[in-house]
Amino acid sequence: MSSDNPFFHRGAIRQAEFFYGRTAEIHQILGLLRNGQSVSLIGPRRIGKSSLLIHLLRPEVREAHQWGAEQALFVHLDCQEFGESPADEVYEALYDALMDAAEAAGTAVPATDVAGSYRAIDRLLHHVNRQGTAVVVLLDEFELLAANSHLTPYFFARLRGLTTKYGLAYLTASQQPLFNITAEEEILSSPFFNIFVTLPLGLFTAEEARGLLECRLQDSAYMFPATLMEHLLMLVGPHPFFLHIAGYHAFQAMSVVQPLSPTDFAALDNAIEVEAASHLSYLWQNLTAEEQYTLAITNGPVDTLRLLAQQCLLQNVNGSYRYTSEILHRFVRRQGVSGLIQAGPFVIDQQRHQVWAENQEMGLTTSQFAILVCLCQNAGQVVHGDDLETAVWGEVLVDDPDRLKTLIKRLRRAIVPYDNWIVSERGVGYALRPPEP
């Protein structure tokens, strides 16, 4: 049994033994490619697109789907190398990759002395095609190639021509759909962009999420107890990148403290959230103001909700959109969102006079709303009773010592099951605080 931490992956997974899941996606992608259909794989950063493309390069993976190495050449290009490259450099890289794939598969093809040209690629594909071998070109980080200002519509039209002439198929991977990532409208008009079926790559299923943690631990010195396993799945959800982060820190904690009890989970949560923060910040900063607002209230225009789901930030659960992980929920609550007050479980839009708590909108009267706004604006602090009365009734003096108590009682009833967040400080006022365990 190894004591090395098996959750070390933060980038693309390049070893076959560490790749996990995506069985349905692999079956669907290979089925389309085998029929000559080009595929656009889209998904957010860190969801596993590069790992999946690398996995598809393995002959044993394709053979398991009745598509052996002698039947197809799979060629992989990382488009990060071609962000500002001229066409000839792209052609040369594609030619070299084709030659390498042919050599690895034992496919006999003649070399040429004009490697950096479209003509050389055309000749090479002609020889491969005559042998009855299909060709699939995998283009990772495709948005960088599509946005290359040196590449013309003619360049992409030529790539499209290879599909018609030789049955070649493309598999692109990008964060956004192809129509969102091109350099200019003229490029988008190229027929190349009309040949793709779009497939989203999203979160793991619940079974895959649990299976990833269990699979990584099989040959290790530790196993996660059930309470820890459930806590990690609640905390990071079914996102493969966050699962690796959670597994890593849980494994490290267990190597120091045995057994790891629920009282240790707070420190574990902190370590996981600290490492996840940079990725969450990247996702947040790349959202529009409208998207940030919608994510904060988990409600809004259907198109925006669907876009956030595509970014693996929300999940549609029985028609209601929810956060994909608790760490994301906590992160969003710490962000400043224009027009919103966020405190505890409450999200308040003062202008629209709306309150949400954990995905549910709450109907409050004007007086109840004013009290809750005041408490949320001063979350964690005691607000004096006089200040609360002023927030509701202004400077009007009324000889009724019980009117604030009555209003607080009604507010608590209106916000059930979060009524215990309003804490009474006898003789002083009230505070918004997390309920004691």
Protein Blocks (a to p, Z undefined) as FASTA:
>chain_A
ZZbdfklbfbdcfbfklgggjklmmmmmmmmmmnopacdddddehilpmmmmmmmmpmkl
mmmnopafklpccddddfklmmmgcfklmmmmmmmmmmmmmmmnopacdddfklbafklm
mmmmmmmmmnopacddddehklmmmmmmkbcfklmmmmmmmmmmnopacddddfbdfklm
cfbfklmmpmklmmcccdddddddfklmmmmmmmmmmmmcbdcdfklmmmmmmmnomafk
lmmmmmmmmmmmmmmpccddfklmmmmmmmmmmmmmmmmmmmmmmpcfklmmmmmnopaj
fklmmmmmmnopacceehiacdfbfklmmmmmmpccehiacehjbccdfklopaceehia
cdddfklmmmmmmmmmmgoiacdfklmmmmmnomadcddfklmmmmmmmmmmmmocklmm
pccdehilccdddddZZ
